[in-house]
């Protein structure tokens, strides 16, 4: 039987429509077989083609070979080369297109993906995230940093070579601001971190736990907006991703590869996004916040009801 569930983090309602759930194998996209080369001529991310981009910002590897690289996005939505400027025309406000847009090239091989990488290779990707995060947050005008990955065209990916992105903005995005305010309110009322309490509850009942190790818990949130959404949450409370310790980084690499691997092997490699939800740069000292990774498979698209109401329908098997 269907039910409406309330998301405490976003303060949004979700419909869990269990009777509309398809059998698990019906979610498989069954993508047509495709032969992907290890090296692609003209790919700006393949070794030997590095000169097609702006200067390298960071790499793991040596002068002869690299394992990961960070470079500026060749087609940025925002630019670090412009000056931040605020203007207003009556009630309308605008800021110049200042910001930072970087690409993290995850692996030298064009045909690689995270589920097929070794744990240490994924750990190198996370090390690159952290290094660039810490470098960019030092820019005075930056207020928020978002690290994310788009996999597949339905997720907004336009380049097949495995890569992630970092975008830093001079404003705190409204979604992040709302989640911050909700977390502060929850802490004020209960004295508890909302995410810490949610993880504690999930570990108690075990119904929605995907996996667990010494440092992280992977779970399906109680009011997931779509099938197979997964959170990876650190057990140690910290507001900002850049607080991750070396041993935790290795643990996260293993869990992230495993969680995406479940999509790869179980659902036929669907398109997906993942993002790291972390505190705004100037507010990461706040006790209420708890950083985590969110993985969103692009299995279905919002339709008229979702667009008209903002209430998403999750047609998956209900887990109490």
Secondary structure, DSSP 8 states (H G I E B T S, - for coil): --EEEEETTTTEEEEE-GGG---GGGG----------SS-TT-TTSTT-GGGSS-EEEEEE-SS-EEEEEEE-TT-SSBTTS---EEEETTEEEE-SBEEEEEEE--S-TT--GGGS-HHHHHHHHHHHHHHHHHHTTSTT--EEEEEEEESGGGT----S-EEEEEEESS--HHHHHHHHHHHHHHHHHSS-HHHHHHHHHHHH-TTEEEE-SSEEEE--TT-SSTT-EEEEESS--SSGGG--HHHHHHHHHHHHHHHHHHHHHTTS--EEEEEE---GGGTT-TT---EEEEEE--S---HHHHHHS-EEE-S----
